[in-house]
Amino acid sequence: FGMLNDYKLSDLHTPVRGIDWIGTLGNPVTKFQFCRRFAASTGDSPSESPMRLRVENARHRIASLAISAQDAGFSDQTHFFKRMHGITPGTYQRVHS
């Protein structure tokens, strides 16, 4: 399932179903067998795994923003974001969602 981790990491924004991954294994398995093997190997179900990776990716991006803000001399990432974009992150989210 290591190959699947590379596949998932390559495009976190594309919805992927477990059934889409079955063909990447090379040997025929049922959807049920695939899900059991995937969960045993990764600790996640095929549907949980991309979500976990997206959350981890977001967490790293937020941490990176906080470090960048601190390095630039701002008190926190909100102050940094507001200075760069003219609005707070919350306002930006409401306007762009």
DSSP file (Angstrom, degrees, kcal/mol; ACC not computed):
  #  RESIDUE AA STRUCTURE BP1 BP2  ACC     N-H-->O    O-->H-N    N-H-->O    O-->H-N    TCO  KAPPA ALPHA  PHI   PSI    X-CA   Y-CA   Z-CA
    1    1 A F     >        0   0    0      0, 0.0     4,-1.5     0, 0.0     3,-0.2   0.000 360.0 360.0 360.0  -0.6    0.0    0.0    0.0
    2    2 A G  H  >  +     0   0    0      1,-0.2     4,-1.7     2,-0.2     5,-0.2   0.883 360.0  56.4 -60.6 -38.2    3.0    2.3   -0.1
    3    3 A M  H  > S+     0   0    0      1,-0.2     4,-2.1     2,-0.2    -1,-0.2   0.851 103.6  54.7 -61.4 -34.6    2.4    3.0   -3.7
    4    4 A L  H  > S+     0   0    0     -3,-0.2     4,-3.0     2,-0.2    -1,-0.2   0.868 102.7  55.5 -68.9 -35.4   -1.1    4.2   -2.7
    5    5 A N  H  X S+     0   0    0     -4,-1.5     4,-2.6     2,-0.2    -1,-0.2   0.919 108.8  47.7 -62.0 -41.7    0.3    6.6   -0.2
    6    6 A D  H  X S+     0   0    0     -4,-1.7     4,-1.4     2,-0.2    -2,-0.2   0.912 112.6  50.0 -62.1 -41.6    2.4    8.2   -3.1
    7    7 A Y  H  X S+     0   0    0     -4,-2.1     4,-0.7     1,-0.2    -2,-0.2   0.917 112.7  46.1 -62.5 -45.0   -0.7    8.3   -5.2
    8    8 A K  H >< S+     0   0    0     -4,-3.0     3,-0.8     1,-0.2    -2,-0.2   0.900 111.8  50.7 -66.7 -41.4   -2.8    9.9   -2.5
    9    9 A L  H 3< S+     0   0    0     -4,-2.6     3,-0.5     1,-0.2    -1,-0.2   0.759  98.9  67.4 -69.2 -23.3   -0.1   12.5   -1.7
   10   10 A S  H 3< S+     0   0    0     -4,-1.4    -1,-0.2     1,-0.3    -2,-0.2   0.792 119.9  12.2 -69.8 -26.4    0.3   13.5   -5.3
   11   11 A D    X<  +     0   0    0     -3,-0.8     3,-1.0    -4,-0.7    -1,-0.3  -0.583  62.7 170.0-152.7  83.9   -3.2   15.0   -5.4
   12   12 A L  T 3  S+     0   0    0     -3,-0.5     4,-0.1     1,-0.2    42,-0.1   0.670  77.8  59.9 -71.2 -16.5   -4.9   15.6   -2.1
   13   13 A H  T 3  S+     0   0    0      2,-0.1    -1,-0.2    41,-0.0    -2,-0.0   0.559  83.4  89.7 -92.7  -7.3   -7.7   17.6   -3.7
   14   14 A T  S <  S-     0   0    0     -3,-1.0     2,-0.1    -6,-0.2    -3,-0.1  -0.794  83.6-120.8 -90.1 122.8   -9.0   15.0   -6.0
   15   15 A P        -     0   0    0      0, 0.0     2,-0.4     0, 0.0    -2,-0.1  -0.418  34.4-170.6 -61.9 130.9  -11.7   12.8   -4.5
   16   16 A V        -     0   0    0     -2,-0.1     2,-0.3    30,-0.1     3,-0.0  -0.990   8.9-156.4-128.4 131.9  -10.6    9.2   -4.5
   17   17 A R    >>  -     0   0    0     -2,-0.4     3,-1.3     1,-0.1     4,-0.8  -0.754  29.3-117.0-102.6 153.4  -12.7    6.2   -3.7
   18   18 A G  H >> S+     0   0    0     -2,-0.3     4,-1.0     1,-0.3     3,-0.9   0.854 115.5  61.6 -54.4 -36.7  -11.3    2.8   -2.5
   19   19 A I  H 3> S+     0   0    0      1,-0.3     4,-0.5     2,-0.2    -1,-0.3   0.811  97.8  58.4 -62.6 -29.1  -12.7    1.2   -5.6
   20   20 A D  H <4 S+     0   0    0     -3,-1.3    -1,-0.3     1,-0.2     3,-0.2   0.792 105.7  49.9 -68.9 -27.5  -10.4    3.5   -7.7
   21   21 A W  H X< S+     0   0    0     -3,-0.9     3,-1.5    -4,-0.8     4,-0.5   0.686  88.2  81.4 -85.3 -19.5   -7.4    2.1   -5.9
   22   22 A I  H >< S+     0   0    0     -4,-1.0     3,-1.5     1,-0.3     4,-0.4   0.888  89.1  54.4 -56.6 -41.2   -8.2   -1.6   -6.4
   23   23 A G  G >< S+     0   0    0     -4,-0.5     3,-0.6     1,-0.3    -1,-0.3   0.699  97.7  65.4 -66.6 -19.3   -6.8   -1.6  -10.0
   24   24 A T  G <  S+     0   0    0     -3,-1.5    -1,-0.3     1,-0.2    -2,-0.2   0.606  87.5  70.8 -78.9 -10.0   -3.5   -0.2   -8.8
   25   25 A L  G <  S-     0   0    0     -3,-1.5    -1,-0.2    -4,-0.5    -2,-0.2   0.735  92.2-137.8 -82.0 -22.3   -2.7   -3.3   -6.8
   26   26 A G  S <  S+     0   0    0     -3,-0.6    -1,-0.1    -4,-0.4    -3,-0.1   0.091  76.3  78.0  89.9 -25.8   -2.1   -5.5   -9.8
   27   27 A N  S    S-     0   0    0     -5,-0.2     2,-0.3     0, 0.0    -2,-0.1  -0.941  89.4-104.2-118.4 144.1   -3.9   -8.6   -8.5
   28   28 A P        +     0   0    0      0, 0.0     2,-0.3     0, 0.0    -5,-0.1  -0.445  48.3 161.2 -70.8 127.8   -7.7   -8.9   -8.4
   29   29 A V        -     0   0    0     -2,-0.3     2,-0.1    -7,-0.1    -4,-0.1  -0.962  38.2-109.1-137.7 157.1   -9.4   -8.4   -5.1
   30   30 A T     >  -     0   0    0     -2,-0.3     4,-2.6     1,-0.1     5,-0.2  -0.388  34.0-108.7 -78.9 165.2  -12.9   -7.6   -4.0
   31   31 A K  H  > S+     0   0    0      1,-0.2     4,-2.6     2,-0.2     5,-0.2   0.903 121.4  51.6 -59.8 -41.5  -13.8   -4.2   -2.6
   32   32 A F  H  > S+     0   0    0      2,-0.2     4,-2.2     1,-0.2    -1,-0.2   0.921 110.4  47.4 -63.1 -45.2  -14.3   -5.8    0.8
   33   33 A Q  H  > S+     0   0    0      1,-0.2     4,-2.7     2,-0.2     5,-0.2   0.917 112.2  50.8 -62.2 -43.4  -10.8   -7.5    0.7
   34   34 A F  H  X S+     0   0    0     -4,-2.6     4,-3.0     1,-0.2     5,-0.2   0.941 109.8  48.7 -59.9 -48.2   -9.2   -4.3   -0.4
   35   35 A C  H  X S+     0   0    0     -4,-2.6     4,-2.5     1,-0.2    -1,-0.2   0.898 112.8  48.2 -61.5 -41.4  -10.8   -2.3    2.4
   36   36 A R  H  X S+     0   0    0     -4,-2.2     4,-2.3     2,-0.2    -1,-0.2   0.929 114.8  44.8 -64.8 -45.3   -9.7   -4.9    5.0
   37   37 A R  H  X S+     0   0    0     -4,-2.7     4,-2.1     2,-0.2    -2,-0.2   0.899 113.3  50.9 -66.0 -40.2   -6.1   -5.0    3.7
   38   38 A F  H  X S+     0   0    0     -4,-3.0     4,-2.9    -5,-0.2     5,-0.5   0.945 112.3  45.7 -61.7 -48.7   -6.0   -1.2    3.4
   39   39 A A  H  X S+     0   0    0     -4,-2.5     4,-2.1     1,-0.2    -2,-0.2   0.889 112.9  50.6 -63.5 -39.9   -7.2   -0.7    7.0
   40   40 A A  H  < S+     0   0    0     -4,-2.3    -1,-0.2    -5,-0.2    -2,-0.2   0.868 117.3  40.6 -64.7 -36.1   -4.8   -3.4    8.3
   41   41 A S  H  < S+     0   0    0     -4,-2.1    -2,-0.2    -5,-0.2    -1,-0.2   0.873 131.0  21.5 -80.5 -39.8   -1.9   -1.8    6.5
   42   42 A T  H  < S-     0   0    0     -4,-2.9    -3,-0.2     2,-0.3    -2,-0.2   0.662  91.8-124.1-107.2 -20.4   -2.6    1.9    7.1
   43   43 A G  S  < S+     0   0    0     -4,-2.1     2,-0.3    -5,-0.5    -4,-0.2   0.412  84.1  86.1  85.8  -2.5   -4.8    2.0   10.2
   44   44 A D  S    S-     0   0    0     -6,-0.4    -1,-0.3     2,-0.0    -2,-0.3  -0.880  80.2-114.5-125.2 157.5   -7.4    4.0    8.2
   45   45 A S     >  -     0   0    0     -2,-0.3     4,-2.3    -3,-0.1     3,-0.2  -0.500  40.7-103.9 -79.5 163.0  -10.2    3.1    5.9
   46   46 A P  T  4 S+     0   0    0      0, 0.0   -30,-0.1     0, 0.0    -1,-0.1   0.817 124.1  47.0 -58.3 -29.0   -9.9    4.1    2.2
   47   47 A S  T  > S+     0   0    0      1,-0.1     4,-0.7     2,-0.1   -31,-0.1   0.822 113.3  47.3 -82.3 -30.1  -12.3    7.0    2.9
   48   48 A E  H  > S+     0   0    0     -3,-0.2     4,-2.6     1,-0.1     5,-0.2   0.830 100.2  68.0 -76.8 -32.7  -10.7    8.2    6.1
   49   49 A S  H  X S+     0   0    0     -4,-2.3     4,-2.4     1,-0.2     5,-0.2   0.911  99.2  45.5 -60.7 -49.7   -7.1    8.2    4.8
   50   50 A P  H  > S+     0   0    0      0, 0.0     4,-2.4     0, 0.0    -1,-0.2   0.894 113.8  51.5 -61.9 -36.6   -7.4   11.1    2.3
   51   51 A M  H  X S+     0   0    0     -4,-0.7     4,-2.4     2,-0.2    -2,-0.2   0.928 109.7  49.0 -64.9 -43.7   -9.2   13.2    4.9
   52   52 A R  H  X S+     0   0    0     -4,-2.6     4,-2.6     1,-0.2    -1,-0.2   0.916 112.0  49.3 -60.6 -43.0   -6.5   12.5    7.4
   53   53 A L  H  X S+     0   0    0     -4,-2.4     4,-2.5    -5,-0.2    -1,-0.2   0.880 110.0  51.0 -64.7 -37.8   -3.9   13.5    4.9
   54   54 A R  H  X S+     0   0    0     -4,-2.4     4,-2.5     2,-0.2    -2,-0.2   0.916 111.4  47.7 -64.6 -42.5   -5.7   16.7    4.0
   55   55 A V  H  X S+     0   0    0     -4,-2.4     4,-2.6     2,-0.2    -2,-0.2   0.920 112.6  48.8 -65.0 -43.5   -6.0   17.6    7.7
   56   56 A E  H  X S+     0   0    0     -4,-2.6     4,-2.2     2,-0.2    -2,-0.2   0.910 111.6  50.1 -60.9 -42.4   -2.2   16.9    8.2
   57   57 A N  H  X S+     0   0    0     -4,-2.5     4,-2.1     1,-0.2    -2,-0.2   0.918 111.6  47.8 -62.1 -43.9   -1.4   19.0    5.1
   58   58 A A  H  X S+     0   0    0     -4,-2.5     4,-2.5     1,-0.2    -2,-0.2   0.903 109.4  53.7 -63.6 -40.9   -3.5   21.9    6.4
   59   59 A R  H  X S+     0   0    0     -4,-2.6     4,-2.3     1,-0.2    -1,-0.2   0.908 109.9  47.4 -60.9 -42.3   -1.9   21.6    9.8
   60   60 A H  H  X S+     0   0    0     -4,-2.2     4,-2.3     2,-0.2    -1,-0.2   0.882 111.4  50.8 -66.2 -37.9    1.6   21.9    8.2
   61   61 A R  H  X S+     0   0    0     -4,-2.1     4,-2.1     2,-0.2    -2,-0.2   0.895 110.7  48.6 -67.8 -38.6    0.5   24.8    6.1
   62   62 A I  H  X S+     0   0    0     -4,-2.5     4,-2.4     2,-0.2    -2,-0.2   0.923 111.8  49.4 -65.6 -43.7   -0.9   26.6    9.2
   63   63 A A  H  X S+     0   0    0     -4,-2.3     4,-2.4     1,-0.2    -2,-0.2   0.899 110.1  51.8 -61.5 -40.1    2.3   26.0   11.1
   64   64 A S  H  X S+     0   0    0     -4,-2.3     4,-2.5     1,-0.2    -1,-0.2   0.892 109.2  49.8 -63.9 -39.8    4.3   27.3    8.1
   65   65 A L  H  X S+     0   0    0     -4,-2.1     4,-2.6     2,-0.2    -2,-0.2   0.907 110.1  50.6 -64.8 -41.7    2.2   30.4    8.1
   66   66 A A  H  X S+     0   0    0     -4,-2.4     4,-2.3     2,-0.2    -2,-0.2   0.913 112.0  46.9 -63.4 -42.3    2.8   30.9   11.8
   67   67 A I  H  X S+     0   0    0     -4,-2.4     4,-2.9     2,-0.2    -2,-0.2   0.913 111.9  50.7 -65.2 -42.8    6.5   30.5   11.4
   68   68 A S  H  X S+     0   0    0     -4,-2.5     4,-1.7     2,-0.2    -2,-0.2   0.907 110.7  49.3 -61.9 -41.5    6.6   32.9    8.4
   69   69 A A  H  <>S+     0   0    0     -4,-2.6     5,-2.7     2,-0.2     4,-0.3   0.927 112.8  46.9 -63.2 -44.8    4.7   35.5   10.4
   70   70 A Q  H ><5S+     0   0    0     -4,-2.3     3,-1.6     1,-0.2    -2,-0.2   0.927 110.9  51.6 -63.9 -44.3    7.0   35.2   13.3
   71   71 A D  H 3<5S+     0   0    0     -4,-2.9    -1,-0.2     1,-0.3    -2,-0.2   0.815 108.2  52.9 -61.7 -30.0   10.1   35.4   11.1
   72   72 A A  T 3<5S-     0   0    0     -4,-1.7    -1,-0.3    -5,-0.2    -2,-0.2   0.452 123.4-104.9 -86.4  -0.2    8.7   38.5    9.5
   73   73 A G  T < 5S+     0   0    0     -3,-1.6     2,-0.2     1,-0.3    -3,-0.2   0.602  73.1 139.2  91.4  11.4    8.3   40.1   12.9
   74   74 A F      < -     0   0    0     -5,-2.7    -1,-0.3    -6,-0.2     3,-0.1  -0.606  57.6-128.6 -88.8 152.4    4.5   39.8   13.3
   75   75 A S  S    S-     0   0    0     -2,-0.2     2,-0.3     1,-0.2    -1,-0.1   0.830  83.8 -14.7 -70.5 -31.8    2.9   38.9   16.6
   76   76 A D  S  > S-     0   0    0     -7,-0.1     4,-2.0     1,-0.0    -1,-0.2  -0.966  73.3 -93.2-160.8 174.1    0.8   36.1   15.1
   77   77 A Q  H  > S+     0   0    0     -2,-0.3     4,-2.9     1,-0.2     5,-0.2   0.791 118.9  58.5 -69.0 -26.9   -0.4   34.7   11.7
   78   78 A T  H  > S+     0   0    0      2,-0.2     4,-2.9     1,-0.2    -1,-0.2   0.939 108.0  45.6 -66.2 -45.1   -3.7   36.7   11.9
   79   79 A H  H  > S+     0   0    0      2,-0.2     4,-2.2     1,-0.2    -2,-0.2   0.919 115.0  48.6 -61.4 -43.7   -1.8   40.0   12.1
   80   80 A F  H  X S+     0   0    0     -4,-2.0     4,-2.2     2,-0.2    -2,-0.2   0.930 113.0  47.1 -59.9 -48.5    0.5   38.8    9.3
   81   81 A F  H  X S+     0   0    0     -4,-2.9     4,-2.9     1,-0.2     6,-0.4   0.915 111.9  50.0 -62.5 -44.6   -2.5   37.7    7.1
   82   82 A K  H  X S+     0   0    0     -4,-2.9     4,-2.4     1,-0.2    -1,-0.2   0.895 111.3  49.0 -63.5 -39.0   -4.4   40.9    7.8
   83   83 A R  H  < S+     0   0    0     -4,-2.2    -1,-0.2    -5,-0.2    -2,-0.2   0.894 116.6  42.6 -65.6 -39.4   -1.4   43.0    6.8
   84   84 A M  H  < S+     0   0    0     -4,-2.2    -2,-0.2    -5,-0.2    -1,-0.2   0.855 131.1  22.1 -76.0 -36.2   -0.8   41.0    3.6
   85   85 A H  H  < S-     0   0    0     -4,-2.9    -3,-0.2     2,-0.3    -2,-0.2   0.538  96.3-122.4-113.7  -9.5   -4.5   40.8    2.5
   86   86 A G  S  < S+     0   0    0     -4,-2.4     2,-0.3    -5,-0.4    -4,-0.2   0.433  85.8  68.4  82.9  -2.2   -6.2   43.7    4.3
   87   87 A I  S    S-     0   0    0     -6,-0.4    -2,-0.3    -5,-0.0    -1,-0.2  -0.953  87.5 -97.2-142.2 161.8   -8.7   41.4    6.1
   88   88 A T     >  -     0   0    0     -2,-0.3     4,-2.6     1,-0.1     5,-0.2  -0.355  37.4-110.2 -74.8 160.6   -8.6   38.8    8.8
   89   89 A P  H  > S+     0   0    0      0, 0.0     4,-2.4     0, 0.0     5,-0.2   0.871 119.0  54.3 -58.4 -36.6   -8.5   35.1    7.9
   90   90 A G  H  > S+     0   0    0      2,-0.2     4,-2.3     1,-0.2     5,-0.2   0.918 109.9  45.3 -64.2 -43.6  -12.1   34.7    9.2
   91   91 A T  H  > S+     0   0    0      2,-0.2     4,-2.5     1,-0.2     5,-0.2   0.920 112.1  52.6 -64.8 -43.3  -13.4   37.5    6.9
   92   92 A Y  H  X S+     0   0    0     -4,-2.6     4,-2.3     1,-0.2    -2,-0.2   0.925 109.6  49.3 -57.1 -45.3  -11.5   36.1    4.0
   93   93 A Q  H  X S+     0   0    0     -4,-2.4     4,-0.6     1,-0.2    -1,-0.2   0.923 111.4  48.2 -62.5 -45.0  -13.0   32.6    4.6
   94   94 A R  H >< S+     0   0    0     -4,-2.3     3,-0.6     1,-0.2    -1,-0.2   0.904 114.6  46.0 -63.9 -40.1  -16.6   34.1    4.8
   95   95 A V  H 3< S+     0   0    0     -4,-2.5    -1,-0.2     1,-0.2    -2,-0.2   0.863 118.9  40.4 -69.7 -36.4  -16.1   36.1    1.6
   96   96 A H  H 3<        0   0    0     -4,-2.3    -1,-0.2    -5,-0.2    -2,-0.2   0.259 360.0 360.0-102.6  11.7  -14.5   33.3   -0.4
   97   97 A S    <<        0   0    0     -4,-0.6    -1,-0.2    -3,-0.6    -2,-0.1   0.434 360.0 360.0-112.6 360.0  -16.6   30.3    0.7
